[in-house]
Amino acid sequence: MSDTTISSEIGAAEALMKSGSLDAAMKRLRAVLSKAPDNATALSYLALCLHDQGNSRGALDAAQAAVAAGPDKSLAHAAYGVALRASGKPDNAISAFREALRLDPDLRTAAVWLTDILREKGRWAEAEDILRDAHERFPQDVVITAALGRALVDLKRIDEAEPFIKDALAAAPDNVTALVSAGCFALAKGDSRQAQEFVVWALQQDATDASAIELSCLIKAKRYPVFAVWFRWASFYLSLSERQRKLAHGAFVSSLIVIPGVLRQLMSPYIMVILIVQLCILAAIWSAHLYPKYLIKRELRSVKIRPSY
């Protein structure tokens, strides 16, 4: 396979990824890698495809291979950051994204992914600095503009955030990042009903978007105080990586066996109370799966009109 053909196949795979045809994209990428196994770009895109399919282990392996094959490739480090984040290693992911931006300051996706992690860790000022720099380079980029608006909302600078969010919505009224940012803005102003309209429209575009699902949980917590603890728990649970969820499940199931056994040995009179509390927590863990699977689907059926300011 010639270099021209390889480049053409990778370009076609990238287009398929953008359209959501991950299986077709992976087929092309694997065909390239069968002829050029050390192609860092193909390995990077393969890692991103595997991540989008939920295969965090495969994504990490492919991303590590991409970095090894092309240590000077910014996309390889960005894909490695995505895989590390999904594997529950946010600090390592931050380092990978920073290396990607050092190699290519114009890699917009790396800037957005990096600021997502910084925001989750409460490092909003750092996120703002990175997004302002990216916005100066790409003032027309909708995702960067919307993300900058959300960073300012997180920093409680609501008035300063408004023009960025409005600009993003005006440019792309169906963009998920813009809609989620608008929902965060509305919620920060105390308008949970409008926030819900934005987030449901975002889920209409992509029902699997983690940030939209997380925001929807937070909105429900504000609108329905009786269930606030459960919705906040669901929001936290859904923000965990696949690996972190498995560790949480394993640790808690183990506690169901160990703690009652220890209490029985101590003849504790509270053993049944503690066991019931544990079972309630376990029910909350597993019921968090119900939110995206059932409640969101029900809400999406009621969506009729695109929200706007």
Secondary structure, 3 states (H helix, E strand, C coil): CCHHHHHHHHHHHHHHHHCCCHHHHHHHHHHHHHHCCCCHHHHHHHHHHHHHCCCHHHHHHHHHHHHHHCCCCHHHHHHHHHHHHHCCCHHHHHHHHHHHHHHCCCCHHHHHHHHHHHHHCCCHHHHHHHHHHHHHHCCCCHHHHHHHHHHHHHCCCHHHHHHHHHHHHHHCCCCHHHHHHHHHHHHHCCCHHHHHHHHHHHHHHCCCCHHHHHHHHHHHHHHCHHHHHHHHHHHHHHHCCHHHHHHHHHHHHHHHHHHHHHHHHCCCCCHHHHHHHHHHHHHHHHHCCHHHHHHHHHHHCCCCCCCCC
